[in-house]
Amino acid sequence: MKLEDAKFLLEELKSDECACGNYKKPGNSFCYNCYTSLPNDHQKPLYKRFGNGYEEAYEEATKWLKAWEWD
């Protein structure tokens, strides 16, 4: 993973804005609505540690949300 990508993901995790534009708690990947709309197999991997699979889990969850919720 590129350094710029890692910085982006850390900023996303620390921010209070979900990728959909709604409020989220800092430290959470997504707002409540986005998170609960994810299938269970996309929710669980978001608890992986940064550097140990979180990045891939966030990318997969974002792809799913873009395809099913945000369009």
PDB file with SEQRES, HELIX, SHEET and CRYST1 records, atoms N, CA, C and O in Angstrom:
SEQRES   1 A   71  MET LYS LEU GLU ASP ALA LYS PHE LEU LEU GLU GLU LEU          
SEQRES   2 A   71  LYS SER ASP GLU CYS ALA CYS GLY ASN TYR LYS LYS PRO          
SEQRES   3 A   71  GLY ASN SER PHE CYS TYR ASN CYS TYR THR SER LEU PRO          
SEQRES   4 A   71  ASN ASP HIS GLN LYS PRO LEU TYR LYS ARG PHE GLY ASN          
SEQRES   5 A   71  GLY TYR GLU GLU ALA TYR GLU GLU ALA THR LYS TRP LEU          
SEQRES   6 A   71  LYS ALA TRP GLU TRP ASP                                      
HELIX    1 AA1 LEU A    3  LYS A   14  1                                  12    
HELIX    2 AA2 TYR A   32  SER A   37  1                                   6    
HELIX    3 AA3 ASN A   40  GLN A   43  1                                   4    
HELIX    4 AA4 LYS A   44  TYR A   47  5                                   4    
HELIX    5 AA5 TYR A   54  TRP A   68  1                                  15    
CRYST1    1.000    1.000    1.000  90.00  90.00  90.00 P 1           1          
ATOM      1  N   MET A   1       0.836  -1.177   0.000  1.00  0.00           N  
ATOM      2  CA  MET A   1       0.000   0.000   0.000  1.00  0.00           C  
ATOM      3  C   MET A   1       0.881   1.241   0.000  1.00  0.00           C  
ATOM      4  O   MET A   1       1.887   1.313   0.706  1.00  0.00           O  
ATOM      5  N   LYS A   2       0.485   2.201  -0.796  1.00  0.00           N  
ATOM      6  CA  LYS A   2       1.234   3.442  -0.886  1.00  0.00           C  
ATOM      7  C   LYS A   2       1.039   4.263   0.385  1.00  0.00           C  
ATOM      8  O   LYS A   2       0.011   4.169   1.055  1.00  0.00           O  
ATOM      9  N   LEU A   3       2.043   5.061   0.695  1.00  0.00           N  
ATOM     10  CA  LEU A   3       1.990   5.915   1.873  1.00  0.00           C  
ATOM     11  C   LEU A   3       0.797   6.863   1.814  1.00  0.00           C  
ATOM     12  O   LEU A   3       0.140   7.096   2.829  1.00  0.00           O  
ATOM     13  N   GLU A   4       0.511   7.414   0.633  1.00  0.00           N  
ATOM     14  CA  GLU A   4      -0.622   8.333   0.483  1.00  0.00           C  
ATOM     15  C   GLU A   4      -1.941   7.633   0.801  1.00  0.00           C  
ATOM     16  O   GLU A   4      -2.831   8.224   1.412  1.00  0.00           O  
ATOM     17  N   ASP A   5      -2.065   6.373   0.385  1.00  0.00           N  
ATOM     18  CA  ASP A   5      -3.281   5.608   0.649  1.00  0.00           C  
ATOM     19  C   ASP A   5      -3.444   5.345   2.147  1.00  0.00           C  
ATOM     20  O   ASP A   5      -4.545   5.449   2.687  1.00  0.00           O  
ATOM     21  N   ALA A   6      -2.349   5.009   2.801  1.00  0.00           N  
ATOM     22  CA  ALA A   6      -2.391   4.757   4.241  1.00  0.00           C  
ATOM     23  C   ALA A   6      -2.772   6.026   4.994  1.00  0.00           C  
ATOM     24  O   ALA A   6      -3.563   5.977   5.935  1.00  0.00           O  
ATOM     25  N   LYS A   7      -2.214   7.159   4.584  1.00  0.00           N  
ATOM     26  CA  LYS A   7      -2.552   8.432   5.232  1.00  0.00           C  
ATOM     27  C   LYS A   7      -4.031   8.756   5.031  1.00  0.00           C  
ATOM     28  O   LYS A   7      -4.706   9.196   5.961  1.00  0.00           O  
ATOM     29  N   PHE A   8      -4.527   8.537   3.820  1.00  0.00           N  
ATOM     30  CA  PHE A   8      -5.938   8.783   3.531  1.00  0.00           C  
ATOM     31  C   PHE A   8      -6.832   7.939   4.437  1.00  0.00           C  
ATOM     32  O   PHE A   8      -7.790   8.453   5.014  1.00  0.00           O  
ATOM     33  N   LEU A   9      -6.526   6.654   4.564  1.00  0.00           N  
ATOM     34  CA  LEU A   9      -7.343   5.768   5.390  1.00  0.00           C  
ATOM     35  C   LEU A   9      -7.288   6.161   6.857  1.00  0.00           C  
ATOM     36  O   LEU A   9      -8.306   6.097   7.546  1.00  0.00           O  
ATOM     37  N   LEU A  10      -6.138   6.561   7.343  1.00  0.00           N  
ATOM     38  CA  LEU A  10      -6.037   7.010   8.735  1.00  0.00           C  
ATOM     39  C   LEU A  10      -6.865   8.268   8.968  1.00  0.00           C  
ATOM     40  O   LEU A  10      -7.536   8.397   9.992  1.00  0.00           O  
ATOM     41  N   GLU A  11      -6.817   9.189   8.018  1.00  0.00           N  
ATOM     42  CA  GLU A  11      -7.615  10.416   8.137  1.00  0.00           C  
ATOM     43  C   GLU A  11      -9.107  10.095   8.097  1.00  0.00           C  
ATOM     44  O   GLU A  11      -9.888  10.675   8.851  1.00  0.00           O  
ATOM     45  N   GLU A  12      -9.504   9.171   7.219  1.00  0.00           N  
ATOM     46  CA  GLU A  12     -10.902   8.751   7.154  1.00  0.00           C  
ATOM     47  C   GLU A  12     -11.345   8.153   8.484  1.00  0.00           C  
ATOM     48  O   GLU A  12     -12.437   8.447   8.969  1.00  0.00           O  
ATOM     49  N   LEU A  13     -10.512   7.331   9.059  1.00  0.00           N  
ATOM     50  CA  LEU A  13     -10.830   6.677  10.326  1.00  0.00           C  
ATOM     51  C   LEU A  13     -10.950   7.696  11.454  1.00  0.00           C  
ATOM     52  O   LEU A  13     -11.808   7.555  12.325  1.00  0.00           O  
ATOM     53  N   LYS A  14     -10.111   8.709  11.446  1.00  0.00           N  
ATOM     54  CA  LYS A  14     -10.131   9.719  12.507  1.00  0.00           C  
ATOM     55  C   LYS A  14     -11.230  10.761  12.310  1.00  0.00           C  
ATOM     56  O   LYS A  14     -11.618  11.429  13.268  1.00  0.00           O  
ATOM     57  N   SER A  15     -11.732  10.910  11.098  1.00  0.00           N  
ATOM     58  CA  SER A  15     -12.684  11.984  10.817  1.00  0.00           C  
ATOM     59  C   SER A  15     -14.060  11.679  11.401  1.00  0.00           C  
ATOM     60  O   SER A  15     -14.344  10.560  11.828  1.00  0.00           O  
ATOM     61  N   ASP A  16     -14.907  12.710  11.405  1.00  0.00           N  
ATOM     62  CA  ASP A  16     -16.283  12.535  11.871  1.00  0.00           C  
ATOM     63  C   ASP A  16     -17.276  12.552  10.711  1.00  0.00           C  
ATOM     64  O   ASP A  16     -18.479  12.722  10.909  1.00  0.00           O  
ATOM     65  N   GLU A  17     -16.750  12.373   9.496  1.00  0.00           N  
ATOM     66  CA  GLU A  17     -17.611  12.333   8.313  1.00  0.00           C  
ATOM     67  C   GLU A  17     -17.446  11.009   7.585  1.00  0.00           C  
ATOM     68  O   GLU A  17     -16.338  10.613   7.221  1.00  0.00           O  
ATOM     69  N   CYS A  18     -18.562  10.339   7.384  1.00  0.00           N  
ATOM     70  CA  CYS A  18     -18.583   9.078   6.645  1.00  0.00           C  
ATOM     71  C   CYS A  18     -18.325   9.357   5.172  1.00  0.00           C  
ATOM     72  O   CYS A  18     -18.503  10.486   4.715  1.00  0.00           O  
ATOM     73  N   ALA A  19     -17.917   8.364   4.441  1.00  0.00           N  
ATOM     74  CA  ALA A  19     -17.706   8.509   3.000  1.00  0.00           C  
ATOM     75  C   ALA A  19     -18.985   8.908   2.276  1.00  0.00           C  
ATOM     76  O   ALA A  19     -18.915   9.457   1.176  1.00  0.00           O  
ATOM     77  N   CYS A  20     -20.155   8.647   2.863  1.00  0.00           N  
ATOM     78  CA  CYS A  20     -21.433   9.037   2.259  1.00  0.00           C  
ATOM     79  C   CYS A  20     -21.773  10.488   2.548  1.00  0.00           C  
ATOM     80  O   CYS A  20     -22.699  11.040   1.954  1.00  0.00           O  
ATOM     81  N   GLY A  21     -21.029  11.113   3.460  1.00  0.00           N  
ATOM     82  CA  GLY A  21     -21.266  12.507   3.804  1.00  0.00           C  
ATOM     83  C   GLY A  21     -21.967  12.710   5.135  1.00  0.00           C  
ATOM     84  O   GLY A  21     -22.026  13.835   5.629  1.00  0.00           O  
ATOM     85  N   ASN A  22     -22.493  11.660   5.723  1.00  0.00           N  
ATOM     86  CA  ASN A  22     -23.164  11.769   7.017  1.00  0.00           C  
ATOM     87  C   ASN A  22     -22.164  11.748   8.161  1.00  0.00           C  
ATOM     88  O   ASN A  22     -20.995  11.412   7.970  1.00  0.00           O  
ATOM     89  N   TYR A  23     -22.634  12.114   9.368  1.00  0.00           N  
ATOM     90  CA  TYR A  23     -21.799  12.088  10.562  1.00  0.00           C  
ATOM     91  C   TYR A  23     -21.486  10.645  10.939  1.00  0.00           C  
ATOM     92  O   TYR A  23     -22.333   9.762  10.809  1.00  0.00           O  
ATOM     93  N   LYS A  24     -20.266  10.416  11.404  1.00  0.00           N  
ATOM     94  CA  LYS A  24     -19.877   9.137  12.003  1.00  0.00           C  
ATOM     95  C   LYS A  24     -18.999   9.446  13.198  1.00  0.00           C  
ATOM     96  O   LYS A  24     -18.410  10.524  13.285  1.00  0.00           O  
ATOM     97  N   LYS A  25     -18.914   8.512  14.106  1.00  0.00           N  
ATOM     98  CA  LYS A  25     -18.034   8.678  15.250  1.00  0.00           C  
ATOM     99  C   LYS A  25     -16.591   8.502  14.795  1.00  0.00           C  
ATOM    100  O   LYS A  25     -16.282   7.550  14.078  1.00  0.00           O  
ATOM    101  N   PRO A  26     -15.704   9.407  15.203  1.00  0.00           N  
ATOM    102  CA  PRO A  26     -14.286   9.203  14.895  1.00  0.00           C  
ATOM    103  C   PRO A  26     -13.828   7.846  15.449  1.00  0.00           C  
ATOM    104  O   PRO A  26     -14.156   7.483  16.579  1.00  0.00           O  
ATOM    105  N   GLY A  27     -13.086   7.124  14.659  1.00  0.00           N  
ATOM    106  CA  GLY A  27     -12.652   5.780  15.054  1.00  0.00           C  
ATOM    107  C   GLY A  27     -13.497   4.691  14.415  1.00  0.00           C  
ATOM    108  O   GLY A  27     -13.080   3.534  14.349  1.00  0.00           O  
ATOM    109  N   ASN A  28     -14.690   5.059  13.940  1.00  0.00           N  
ATOM    110  CA  ASN A  28     -15.532   4.121  13.202  1.00  0.00           C  
ATOM    111  C   ASN A  28     -15.242   4.286  11.714  1.00  0.00           C  
ATOM    112  O   ASN A  28     -14.885   5.371  11.256  1.00  0.00           O  
ATOM    113  N   SER A  29     -15.396   3.220  10.985  1.00  0.00           N  
ATOM    114  CA  SER A  29     -15.144   3.277   9.547  1.00  0.00           C  
ATOM    115  C   SER A  29     -16.238   4.013   8.812  1.00  0.00           C  
ATOM    116  O   SER A  29     -15.964   4.769   7.880  1.00  0.00           O  
ATOM    117  N   PHE A  30     -17.494   3.798   9.225  1.00  0.00           N  
ATOM    118  CA  PHE A  30     -18.654   4.346   8.530  1.00  0.00           C  
ATOM    119  C   PHE A  30     -19.687   4.822   9.533  1.00  0.00           C  
ATOM    120  O   PHE A  30     -19.600   4.523  10.724  1.00  0.00           O  
ATOM    121  N   CYS A  31     -20.675   5.573   9.035  1.00  0.00           N  
ATOM    122  CA  CYS A  31     -21.791   5.966   9.888  1.00  0.00           C  
ATOM    123  C   CYS A  31     -22.630   4.715  10.204  1.00  0.00           C  
ATOM    124  O   CYS A  31     -22.440   3.652   9.613  1.00  0.00           O  
ATOM    125  N   TYR A  32     -23.545   4.875  11.137  1.00  0.00           N  
ATOM    126  CA  TYR A  32     -24.372   3.751  11.560  1.00  0.00           C  
ATOM    127  C   TYR A  32     -25.153   3.162  10.387  1.00  0.00           C  
ATOM    128  O   TYR A  32     -25.198   1.943  10.219  1.00  0.00           O  
ATOM    129  N   ASN A  33     -25.768   4.028   9.575  1.00  0.00           N  
ATOM    130  CA  ASN A  33     -26.587   3.533   8.459  1.00  0.00           C  
ATOM    131  C   ASN A  33     -25.771   2.748   7.444  1.00  0.00           C  
ATOM    132  O   ASN A  33     -26.191   1.681   6.998  1.00  0.00           O  
ATOM    133  N   CYS A  34     -24.608   3.271   7.079  1.00  0.00           N  
ATOM    134  CA  CYS A  34     -23.766   2.557   6.116  1.00  0.00           C  
ATOM    135  C   CYS A  34     -23.268   1.241   6.705  1.00  0.00           C  
ATOM    136  O   CYS A  34     -23.304   0.202   6.045  1.00  0.00           O  
ATOM    137  N   TYR A  35     -22.804   1.294   7.950  1.00  0.00           N  
ATOM    138  CA  TYR A  35     -22.264   0.084   8.573  1.00  0.00           C  
ATOM    139  C   TYR A  35     -23.322  -1.016   8.669  1.00  0.00           C  
ATOM    140  O   TYR A  35     -23.064  -2.169   8.326  1.00  0.00           O  
ATOM    141  N   THR A  36     -24.507  -0.647   9.136  1.00  0.00           N  
ATOM    142  CA  THR A  36     -25.538  -1.679   9.317  1.00  0.00           C  
ATOM    143  C   THR A  36     -26.117  -2.175   7.998  1.00  0.00           C  
ATOM    144  O   THR A  36     -26.728  -3.243   7.959  1.00  0.00           O  
ATOM    145  N   SER A  37     -25.937  -1.422   6.920  1.00  0.00           N  
ATOM    146  CA  SER A  37     -26.408  -1.914   5.626  1.00  0.00           C  
ATOM    147  C   SER A  37     -25.430  -2.892   4.989  1.00  0.00           C  
ATOM    148  O   SER A  37     -25.788  -3.604   4.051  1.00  0.00           O  
ATOM    149  N   LEU A  38     -24.202  -2.932   5.491  1.00  0.00           N  
ATOM    150  CA  LEU A  38     -23.213  -3.879   4.971  1.00  0.00           C  
ATOM    151  C   LEU A  38     -23.580  -5.299   5.376  1.00  0.00           C  
ATOM    152  O   LEU A  38     -24.065  -5.513   6.487  1.00  0.00           O  
ATOM    153  N   PRO A  39     -23.361  -6.262   4.508  1.00  0.00           N  
ATOM    154  CA  PRO A  39     -23.527  -7.667   4.907  1.00  0.00           C  
ATOM    155  C   PRO A  39     -22.521  -8.009   6.004  1.00  0.00           C  
ATOM    156  O   PRO A  39     -21.462  -7.389   6.106  1.00  0.00           O  
ATOM    157  N   ASN A  40     -22.856  -8.981   6.802  1.00  0.00           N  
ATOM    158  CA  ASN A  40     -22.010  -9.388   7.918  1.00  0.00           C  
ATOM    159  C   ASN A  40     -20.576  -9.706   7.487  1.00  0.00           C  
ATOM    160  O   ASN A  40     -19.629  -9.404   8.213  1.00  0.00           O  
ATOM    161  N   ASP A  41     -20.416 -10.313   6.311  1.00  0.00           N  
ATOM    162  CA  ASP A  41     -19.071 -10.668   5.854  1.00  0.00           C  
ATOM    163  C   ASP A  41     -18.253  -9.449   5.427  1.00  0.00           C  
ATOM    164  O   ASP A  41     -17.062  -9.576   5.142  1.00  0.00           O  
ATOM    165  N   HIS A  42     -18.874  -8.280   5.381  1.00  0.00           N  
ATOM    166  CA  HIS A  42     -18.144  -7.034   5.134  1.00  0.00           C  
ATOM    167  C   HIS A  42     -17.974  -6.229   6.424  1.00  0.00           C  
ATOM    168  O   HIS A  42     -17.090  -5.377   6.508  1.00  0.00           O  
ATOM    169  N   GLN A  43     -18.808  -6.493   7.423  1.00  0.00           N  
ATOM    170  CA  GLN A  43     -18.700  -5.787   8.702  1.00  0.00           C  
ATOM    171  C   GLN A  43     -17.530  -6.313   9.534  1.00  0.00           C  
ATOM    172  O   GLN A  43     -16.694  -5.536   9.996  1.00  0.00           O  
ATOM    173  N   LYS A  44     -17.474  -7.607   9.721  1.00  0.00           N  
ATOM    174  CA  LYS A  44     -16.469  -8.207  10.610  1.00  0.00           C  
ATOM    175  C   LYS A  44     -15.031  -7.852  10.253  1.00  0.00           C  
ATOM    176  O   LYS A  44     -14.255  -7.545  11.157  1.00  0.00           O  
ATOM    177  N   PRO A  45     -14.635  -7.877   8.979  1.00  0.00           N  
ATOM    178  CA  PRO A  45     -13.245  -7.552   8.647  1.00  0.00           C  
ATOM    179  C   PRO A  45     -12.846  -6.110   8.974  1.00  0.00           C  
ATOM    180  O   PRO A  45     -11.656  -5.800   9.035  1.00  0.00           O  
ATOM    181  N   LEU A  46     -13.826  -5.228   9.182  1.00  0.00           N  
ATOM    182  CA  LEU A  46     -13.500  -3.837   9.523  1.00  0.00           C  
ATOM    183  C   LEU A  46     -12.900  -3.715  10.925  1.00  0.00           C  
ATOM    184  O   LEU A  46     -12.403  -2.653  11.300  1.00  0.00           O  
ATOM    185  N   TYR A  47     -12.947  -4.795  11.693  1.00  0.00           N  
ATOM    186  CA  TYR A  47     -12.341  -4.804  13.025  1.00  0.00           C  
ATOM    187  C   TYR A  47     -10.886  -5.273  12.999  1.00  0.00           C  
ATOM    188  O   TYR A  47     -10.227  -5.333  14.038  1.00  0.00           O  
ATOM    189  N   LYS A  48     -10.400  -5.599  11.826  1.00  0.00           N  
ATOM    190  CA  LYS A  48      -8.985  -5.981  11.705  1.00  0.00           C  
ATOM    191  C   LYS A  48      -8.119  -4.764  12.000  1.00  0.00           C  
ATOM    192  O   LYS A  48      -8.558  -3.625  11.842  1.00  0.00           O  
ATOM    193  N   ARG A  49      -6.903  -5.011  12.422  1.00  0.00           N  
ATOM    194  CA  ARG A  49      -5.974  -3.928  12.719  1.00  0.00           C  
ATOM    195  C   ARG A  49      -5.470  -3.276  11.444  1.00  0.00           C  
ATOM    196  O   ARG A  49      -5.345  -3.910  10.396  1.00  0.00           O  
ATOM    197  N   PHE A  50      -5.188  -1.999  11.570  1.00  0.00           N  
ATOM    198  CA  PHE A  50      -4.584  -1.265  10.471  1.00  0.00           C  
ATOM    199  C   PHE A  50      -3.243  -1.919  10.170  1.00  0.00           C  
ATOM    200  O   PHE A  50      -2.437  -2.121  11.078  1.00  0.00           O  
ATOM    201  N   GLY A  51      -2.997  -2.247   8.925  1.00  0.00           N  
ATOM    202  CA  GLY A  51      -1.769  -2.934   8.540  1.00  0.00           C  
ATOM    203  C   GLY A  51      -1.907  -4.448   8.528  1.00  0.00           C  
ATOM    204  O   GLY A  51      -1.014  -5.151   8.054  1.00  0.00           O  
ATOM    205  N   ASN A  52      -3.024  -4.956   9.049  1.00  0.00           N  
ATOM    206  CA  ASN A  52      -3.272  -6.404   9.074  1.00  0.00           C  
ATOM    207  C   ASN A  52      -4.614  -6.758   8.451  1.00  0.00           C  
ATOM    208  O   ASN A  52      -5.322  -7.638   8.940  1.00  0.00           O  
ATOM    209  N   GLY A  53      -4.956  -6.072   7.377  1.00  0.00           N  
ATOM    210  CA  GLY A  53      -6.173  -6.415   6.666  1.00  0.00           C  
ATOM    211  C   GLY A  53      -7.260  -5.355   6.699  1.00  0.00           C  
ATOM    212  O   GLY A  53      -8.226  -5.442   5.940  1.00  0.00           O  
ATOM    213  N   TYR A  54      -7.122  -4.348   7.571  1.00  0.00           N  
ATOM    214  CA  TYR A  54      -8.154  -3.311   7.634  1.00  0.00           C  
ATOM    215  C   TYR A  54      -8.299  -2.580   6.304  1.00  0.00           C  
ATOM    216  O   TYR A  54      -9.412  -2.296   5.860  1.00  0.00           O  
ATOM    217  N   GLU A  55      -7.182  -2.283   5.683  1.00  0.00           N  
ATOM    218  CA  GLU A  55      -7.200  -1.511   4.445  1.00  0.00           C  
ATOM    219  C   GLU A  55      -8.024  -2.211   3.368  1.00  0.00           C  
ATOM    220  O   GLU A  55      -8.833  -1.584   2.684  1.00  0.00           O  
ATOM    221  N   GLU A  56      -7.813  -3.497   3.229  1.00  0.00           N  
ATOM    222  CA  GLU A  56      -8.544  -4.272   2.238  1.00  0.00           C  
ATOM    223  C   GLU A  56     -10.023  -4.353   2.612  1.00  0.00           C  
ATOM    224  O   GLU A  56     -10.892  -4.272   1.744  1.00  0.00           O  
ATOM    225  N   ALA A  57     -10.305  -4.514   3.903  1.00  0.00           N  
ATOM    226  CA  ALA A  57     -11.689  -4.596   4.360  1.00  0.00           C  
ATOM    227  C   ALA A  57     -12.429  -3.292   4.091  1.00  0.00           C  
ATOM    228  O   ALA A  57     -13.585  -3.310   3.669  1.00  0.00           O  
ATOM    229  N   TYR A  58     -11.770  -2.160   4.332  1.00  0.00           N  
ATOM    230  CA  TYR A  58     -12.384  -0.858   4.079  1.00  0.00           C  
ATOM    231  C   TYR A  58     -12.659  -0.690   2.585  1.00  0.00           C  
ATOM    232  O   TYR A  58     -13.729  -0.222   2.197  1.00  0.00           O  
ATOM    233  N   GLU A  59     -11.711  -1.065   1.764  1.00  0.00           N  
ATOM    234  CA  GLU A  59     -11.875  -0.948   0.316  1.00  0.00           C  
ATOM    235  C   GLU A  59     -13.036  -1.808  -0.177  1.00  0.00           C  
ATOM    236  O   GLU A  59     -13.845  -1.353  -0.986  1.00  0.00           O  
ATOM    237  N   GLU A  60     -13.122  -3.034   0.301  1.00  0.00           N  
ATOM    238  CA  GLU A  60     -14.210  -3.924  -0.113  1.00  0.00           C  
ATOM    239  C   GLU A  60     -15.563  -3.400   0.360  1.00  0.00           C  
ATOM    240  O   GLU A  60     -16.539  -3.446  -0.389  1.00  0.00           O  
ATOM    241  N   ALA A  61     -15.630  -2.905   1.587  1.00  0.00           N  
ATOM    242  CA  ALA A  61     -16.880  -2.368   2.118  1.00  0.00           C  
ATOM    243  C   ALA A  61     -17.302  -1.130   1.330  1.00  0.00           C  
ATOM    244  O   ALA A  61     -18.482  -0.956   1.027  1.00  0.00           O  
ATOM    245  N   THR A  62     -16.346  -0.280   1.004  1.00  0.00           N  
ATOM    246  CA  THR A  62     -16.652   0.924   0.229  1.00  0.00           C  
ATOM    247  C   THR A  62     -17.157   0.563  -1.160  1.00  0.00           C  
ATOM    248  O   THR A  62     -18.099   1.181  -1.657  1.00  0.00           O  
ATOM    249  N   LYS A  63     -16.545  -0.423  -1.785  1.00  0.00           N  
ATOM    250  CA  LYS A  63     -17.015  -0.875  -3.105  1.00  0.00           C  
ATOM    251  C   LYS A  63     -18.453  -1.381  -3.016  1.00  0.00           C  
ATOM    252  O   LYS A  63     -19.280  -1.074  -3.874  1.00  0.00           O  
ATOM    253  N   TRP A  64     -18.744  -2.154  -1.980  1.00  0.00           N  
ATOM    254  CA  TRP A  64     -20.089  -2.702  -1.814  1.00  0.00           C  
ATOM    255  C   TRP A  64     -21.089  -1.570  -1.607  1.00  0.00           C  
ATOM    256  O   TRP A  64     -22.157  -1.568  -2.219  1.00  0.00           O  
ATOM    257  N   LEU A  65     -20.753  -0.618  -0.758  1.00  0.00           N  
ATOM    258  CA  LEU A  65     -21.660   0.502  -0.499  1.00  0.00           C  
ATOM    259  C   LEU A  65     -21.893   1.339  -1.753  1.00  0.00           C  
ATOM    260  O   LEU A  65     -23.015   1.776  -2.009  1.00  0.00           O  
ATOM    261  N   LYS A  66     -20.851   1.561  -2.525  1.00  0.00           N  
ATOM    262  CA  LYS A  66     -21.003   2.332  -3.763  1.00  0.00           C  
ATOM    263  C   LYS A  66     -21.933   1.611  -4.727  1.00  0.00           C  
ATOM    264  O   LYS A  66     -22.753   2.246  -5.389  1.00  0.00           O  
ATOM    265  N   ALA A  67     -21.814   0.310  -4.809  1.00  0.00           N  
ATOM    266  CA  ALA A  67     -22.621  -0.468  -5.750  1.00  0.00           C  
ATOM    267  C   ALA A  67     -24.075  -0.609  -5.292  1.00  0.00           C  
ATOM    268  O   ALA A  67     -24.982  -0.634  -6.123  1.00  0.00           O  
ATOM    269  N   TRP A  68     -24.304  -0.702  -3.977  1.00  0.00           N  
ATOM    270  CA  TRP A  68     -25.639  -1.025  -3.491  1.00  0.00           C  
ATOM    271  C   TRP A  68     -26.362   0.116  -2.798  1.00  0.00           C  
ATOM    272  O   TRP A  68     -27.592   0.156  -2.817  1.00  0.00           O  
ATOM    273  N   GLU A  69     -25.651   1.028  -2.199  1.00  0.00           N  
ATOM    274  CA  GLU A  69     -26.318   2.046  -1.380  1.00  0.00           C  
ATOM    275  C   GLU A  69     -26.180   3.455  -1.937  1.00  0.00           C  
ATOM    276  O   GLU A  69     -27.153   4.209  -1.946  1.00  0.00           O  
ATOM    277  N   TRP A  70     -25.012   3.819  -2.394  1.00  0.00           N  
ATOM    278  CA  TRP A  70     -24.743   5.216  -2.727  1.00  0.00           C  
ATOM    279  C   TRP A  70     -25.127   5.577  -4.140  1.00  0.00           C  
ATOM    280  O   TRP A  70     -25.137   6.760  -4.479  1.00  0.00           O  
ATOM    281  N   ASP A  71     -25.441   4.623  -4.971  1.00  0.00           N  
ATOM    282  CA  ASP A  71     -25.821   4.940  -6.351  1.00  0.00           C  
ATOM    283  C   ASP A  71     -27.324   5.034  -6.494  1.00  0.00           C  
ATOM    284  O   ASP A  71     -27.824   5.294  -7.589  1.00  0.00           O  
TER     285      ASP A  71                                                      
END                                                                             
